Amino acid sequence: MARKSNTYFQFKQFRVDQDQCAMKVTMDACLFGALVDVEESQRILDIGTGTGLLSLMAAQRSSAHIDAVELDDDAARQARQNVAQSPWSDRITVTQSAIQQFFGAPDGYDTIICNPPFFENSLKAANDKRTMARHTESLSFSDLVQATSRLLHKNGTAWIILPVKSSLSFIGVVEATNSLNVSSITALRPSPSHPDHRYIITLNKNKSSKNSARVDKRITLYQEGTVFTEQVKALLKRFFLRL
């Protein structure tokens, strides 16, 4: 799937150039994009779109209009290019903005997706743009929860992917603000012998949701070496060329 020293990824229905983006296409992001429930969505918000990968995956699986918001100007420019060369350029709008200053759809979004900065109080990367993409200085968990609460429709669902340790901090912020509720957690792990490394957290405004860190579902990426599990193959076959 990767070509030209990983400067772009060719999927079945679209291509993602990534040479101007600090954060590249990852297997975790691809699985996230395949798992998000978008088929019935009408308005989708992609917070921190980066290359535009999640927006493009959502567009392939829905008829929704998608607002893709990105703070970094180079990444926003590349996302626009990726959208422009896709079959869904009329349904995806890329906006260069901090999500804290973005207002978007007046009635809110029925689906919000976000693969946010996740390194808290850790060593910074040498590259400034990579630092911004990977650390919470540009988007704290508190700001993310507030923006999600403000922009999510009352009956909508938000989907966030984070490392397990960061997920626990994020869920603590959700519980403290009392404006959103955790409705489910899906864990990702590299293999049956490895611990979970990512949580996909779904949030809504339903007060009866659970607000806990209990895992509801677990997905294992590889059965041995780099051989995908059947579960992962089923999720990614509509996107990956060799599946």
Beta strands, then each sheet from edge to edge (+ up, - down):
strand 1: 2-3
strand 2: 8-10
strand 3: 15-17
strand 4: 43-47
strand 5: 65-70
strand 6: 92-96
strand 7: 109-114
strand 8: 152-163
strand 9: 181-189
strand 10: 198-204
strand 11: 217-220
strand 12: 222-224
strand 13: 227-228
sheet 1: 1+ 2- 3+
sheet 2: 6+ 5+ 4+ 7+ 8+ 10- 9+ 11+
sheet 3: 12+ 13-
end
